[in-house]
């Protein structure tokens, strides 16, 4: 799947466009994100998608000081030194570091991407893309900053295979993007600094040319993303983004998915396959410590091309150390596991505002080490709360069930309750 690689390349270009060669004040910007996949998708597919997007987005941060800027995104950090016109990437998982001149970055990122076959290129060239961007007129206050909303709709229509009875439905991505109002730059020092940085970066980094070079091998993508970039106001500071991705499936695929879905899970062909919320959690001009720009001790220097190729690889699911043993049922000499650590599920804002309450039922396997695995929704409440329930249960810990005095994996059924309180706790970031 090419989308994660494209997303990484574009995010790198976009991240670089946030910085400017003349940084006047210390600035810290942190984002939090939340991802929800449709519950009818296979559990393995949901987990892989969540892990891939979390590694590329996750909880990001940007800090600037005295001609330098550092971003942290998943396992990768990058430090831009404008005096040297250089970007340094750090892989926190493998403890490696590599530096690249900014002027060489687009070409080397393009070279790091896996080659595409001619057949794939022709297929991508046949995809019809469109971009619609408009101001909605809606406003909001985010961390005390007044914001305007813009809605951007990206559509990609694929040609139908020869002999197909009906055309393939188009993939559609709808984003509501909230940016600080222009007048907020005169009131909020951090916004003023960030807008100045980004305006200068437009000339310093030339983001349109960068995207054009990186996506030259992806017909249609470069034009679509360039149009989106050109419709933005120069210097905009994003405070919030809500994205929904719609991928309509052919009827035959829907029928097959419905047959495999867990009891109580319904398939709505018009519902989004993925929802993602991305919102600023901190923005300030508090002093930034010099240590955030330093390379940690013990990091090994590697070649720039090796670093970029490693960054392009999607995250891999770790292989289990051993094959899981049989799963037992309670009874016949098998004791039930007992809960010893519980994490309460968090409401989503949408569910809270809709006053949704109820109980979600899951089937799980409590492994011999007391961790829950193989989670499966038996009775659903609504997709976003189903996801929150699973996130909470994955953090539960049990005294495992036993057979003949030894811990064993035991099947269990768990209920997760969502109840609104008069003074509900603030969701954890």
URPEPE-V733323 format. One record per helix or strand. SS is the DSSP state (2 for helix, 1 for strand). FROM is the first residue (numbers start at 1). LEN is the number of residues. If there is no record, write none. Layout:
((SS | FROM | LEN) (SS | FROM | LEN))
This chain:
((2 | 3 | 14) (1 | 27 | 11) (2 | 43 | 14) (1 | 61 | 5) (1 | 68 | 6) (1 | 76 | 6) (1 | 86 | 6) (1 | 96 | 6) (2 | 102 | 11) (2 | 118 | 8) (1 | 128 | 15) (1 | 145 | 13) (1 | 171 | 10) (2 | 182 | 5) (2 | 189 | 17) (2 | 207 | 8) (2 | 221 | 10) (1 | 238 | 10) (2 | 251 | 10) (1 | 274 | 11) (2 | 290 | 4) (1 | 300 | 2) (2 | 304 | 9) (1 | 327 | 2) (1 | 331 | 1) (1 | 334 | 1) (1 | 338 | 4) (2 | 349 | 5) (1 | 358 | 9) (1 | 371 | 9) (2 | 383 | 11) (1 | 397 | 3) (1 | 402 | 2) (1 | 406 | 2) (1 | 409 | 10))
